[in-house]
Amino acid sequence: RDWVKEPRKDDGEEVSRDGAEPAGEAGQGEERPTWDSKLQYVLAQVGFSVGLGNVWRFPYLCHQNGGGAFLLLYVVLLMGVGVPLFFMELAAGQSIRQGSIGVWKHISPRLAGIGYSSCMVCFFVALYYNVIIAWALFYFGNSFQYPLPWQKCPVEPGGNLTVKECAASSPTSFFWFRKALDISDSLEQSGQLNPVITGCLLAAWTLVSLAMIKGIKSSAKVMYFSSIFPYAVLVCFLIRGLMLDGATEGIIYMFYPKLQIWREVQVWRQAATQVFFALGLGYGSVIAYSSYNPVHNNCHRDAIMVSAINFMTSVLASLVIFMVLGFRAKNVALECVHRFPSFNTSEPRSILLHKYREWYSQYGSLLGSNFTDCDLEREMIKGVEGTGLAFIAFTEAMSLFPASPFWSALFFLMLLNLGMSTMFGTMQGILTPLMDNFKLLGRHKTIFTVCVCMLGFFLGLIFTQRSGNYFVTMFDDYSATLPLIIVVVFETVSVAWIYGADRFLDDVEVMLNWRPPVVYKYMWKYVCVLAMLSLLTASLLRMVFRWPSYTAWNHTTGAETSLEYPGWALVMLCLLIVTACLPVPAMYLYSLITHRWGRAGEAQCCHCSSYLGTLKYKHPRFEGTAPVPNSAITGHLSKHTR
């Protein structure tokens, strides 16, 4: 079949459906690069799908949404929606051997906009994702100090008083918001560029450019380290965490099942969104990586294997995170208990927190306002989402470790590698489709890669302002979520309904030499489409009924506050979403218009040819009723029109 580059001979040419380019024409005679080994490819896919979200978003969602109940729900959605869609993208990229633009253009020229939308979203994500890598670089560089710079509050210049902002919050919070970000109090107070973070951003883009400059031949070699190293670090932290006092409480707190949470629509939406982003669906990076595979590679096995590795990594990271957070929370709670002289503090392990809380519930009303119930659960909740987990809560816990600089450097080097491996995949989602679709870019791969990285750096300067963290939150919340869901809806409908699930399975059978289970047909046609439409509807309703807001830092109170986005920021949010989604309808209309113009031109040409061929020319040389040859007519016409 032409889908998998098995030509149907017709006058010696390969036939393509729907007028699309035959598979494999991207190179125009150039041999497409391939992975040096299967291990390289697996590491690349795992490195892209396993990112920072596995370390700081999955543990937070699991903890907030029922612990073990959320895990079970996540597995159900992963198997019912995530794996089928992941397999579909792998199969499409591997068989057509082009990037996202070429894949959907090959299925139908009117669907090329899906690929362009994927490229647009990848670029938006790359802009702010590399800023997070820059933050990790900053913390990694500051880890080679003893004591760590975020371990104690600094003092005011020329005195012994602690800085008020730090005293009102904590040393780690102060270092993050004031020393690293030098953050403003709101989005509207932009301020100047942060020179240190700007330098780190330049270094991050330089690393990406060097790794991507030769395509997969250079980035694949980096993957051997960037994809494997985080697992070695997680295992080290797991072993160290098991020895911490409070690790058991952290694990119990995380995995304690709350099945009643399944009744809430919000939990289903968050679980589906996490499955969606964990596998990197819709970015085009999965398609780009698989397009460098041999045609007969077993992509079905790859889909199941990568999905399983991704899930197990999320569970491993959650174990590590909550063991360490349990240790931190118990230390804070015990320090709270030790303030009371009526308790024996000579042996901290002898103090049972639940006994103390029972005592506090009886006598707490007689105590002053300076004393609290020393709630372990409240300490577990603090700062466990997103960047707050990595740069505040986990950082604070590591400062309590013996040899804390070593563990800090190890942790941020792990974040750096996780971010880099995901960044490589995101860049492939931009570069591969464009170079496949535009020959000029493909011929100047190195220059194009450097130019994209330079553009990313200069546009990324918006995130290195004092208000840059708020822009990162804005892009993270709105530039990718809704457009990617729309892209995957179009992808699924295109394969399952426009091209046809049966035809797609037929082509995959030729590619794999065996037919995948028929259950995929019904999953693609019904389960996945309904699930993605439900997720799209839930996301739209959430945006409509929940006024967009962001969390800002108040330097006076030393605490975070929730603020609404100003009017110009709402306009910017809408532009981000529209810009990412616009290529889908725009390319459809463009293809429709050019197709109609082409048909009109063909019809006019055919009419003219027919008219000239049947014309009875009234001239003494051609007297009669027989049709006159076109050559004679055109020759005579040209003679009289000179």
FENPEJO-V292671 format. One record per pair of residues at least 12 apart in sequence whose C-alpha atoms are under 7 Angstrom apart, sorted by the first residue. I is the first residue (numbers start at 1). J is the second residue. Records with the same first field share a line. If there is no record, write none. Layout:
I->J / J
//
This chain:
1->507
2->15 / 16 / 22 / 23
3->23 / 95 / 96 / 507
4->95 / 96 / 507 / 511
5->23
18->108
20->105 / 106 / 108 / 109
21->106
23->96 / 97
24->96 / 97 / 98
26->98 / 436 / 437
27->436
33->292
34->292 / 293
35->292 / 293
40->220
43->223 / 227
44->220 / 223
45->286
46->306 / 310
47->227 / 421 / 422
48->421 / 422 / 425
49->278 / 279 / 280 / 310 / 422
50->278 / 310
51->418 / 419 / 422
52->415 / 418 / 419
54->314 / 317
55->314 / 317 / 318
56->385 / 386 / 389 / 390
57->385 / 386
58->314
59->318
60->384 / 385
62->254
63->254
65->261 / 267
66->257 / 258 / 259 / 261
67->254 / 255 / 256 / 257 / 258
68->255 / 256 / 257
69->257 / 258 / 259
74->271
77->272
78->275
81->528
82->275 / 276
83->303 / 304 / 307
84->520 / 524
86->281 / 303
87->299 / 300 / 303
89->286 / 287
90->286 / 287 / 290 / 299
91->299 / 508
92->287
93->287 / 288 / 290 / 291
94->290 / 291 / 292 / 293 / 295
95->295
97->291 / 292
98->288 / 291 / 433 / 436
99->287 / 288 / 291 / 432 / 433 / 436
100->115 / 284 / 287 / 288 / 433
101->114 / 115 / 116 / 433
102->433 / 436 / 437
107->499
109->591
110->587 / 588 / 591
111->588
112->587
113->583 / 584 / 585 / 587 / 588
114->487 / 584
116->583
117->580 / 581 / 583 / 584
118->282 / 283 / 284
119->429 / 430
120->580
121->283 / 479 / 480 / 580
122->283 / 426 / 429 / 430
123->430
124->479
125->480
126->423 / 426
127->456 / 460
128->460 / 472
130->201 / 204
131->201 / 463
133->204 / 416 / 419
134->197 / 200 / 201 / 204
135->197
136->412 / 415 / 416
137->200 / 416
138->200
139->412
140->409 / 412 / 413
143->405 / 408 / 409
144->405
145->405
146->405
148->405
150->171 / 172 / 175
151->171 / 172 / 399
152->171
153->166 / 171
165->555 / 556 / 558
166->558
168->557 / 558
169->558 / 559
172->392 / 395 / 396
173->392
176->391 / 392
181->466
182->466
183->466 / 467
184->466 / 467
185->552 / 553 / 554 / 555
186->467 / 552
187->467 / 470
189->467
190->465 / 466 / 467
191->465 / 466 / 467
192->465 / 466
193->464 / 465 / 466
194->464 / 465 / 466
197->464
198->461 / 464
202->457
205->453 / 457
209->449 / 450 / 453
213->446 / 449
214->446
223->421
226->417 / 418 / 421
227->421
229->414
230->414 / 417 / 418
233->410 / 414
234->317
237->320
238->320
241->320 / 323 / 324
244->327
245->327
246->323 / 326 / 327 / 330
247->323 / 324 / 326 / 327
248->323
249->326
250->322 / 323 / 325 / 326
251->319 / 322 / 323
254->322
269->535 / 538
279->307
282->484 / 487 / 488
283->429
284->429
285->425 / 426 / 428 / 429
288->428 / 429 / 432
295->511
296->511 / 512
297->512
298->512
324->397
325->380 / 394 / 397
326->380
328->397
329->376 / 379 / 380
330->376
333->374 / 375 / 376
336->374
337->374
357->373
360->373
478->573 / 577
479->576 / 577
483->577 / 580 / 581
485->532 / 536
489->529 / 532 / 533
492->524 / 529
493->529
496->524 / 525
497->525
501->521
502->521
548->564 / 565
549->562 / 563 / 564 / 565
550->562 / 563 / 564 / 565
551->563
612->630
613->627 / 628 / 629 / 630
614->627 / 628
615->627 / 628
616->628
//
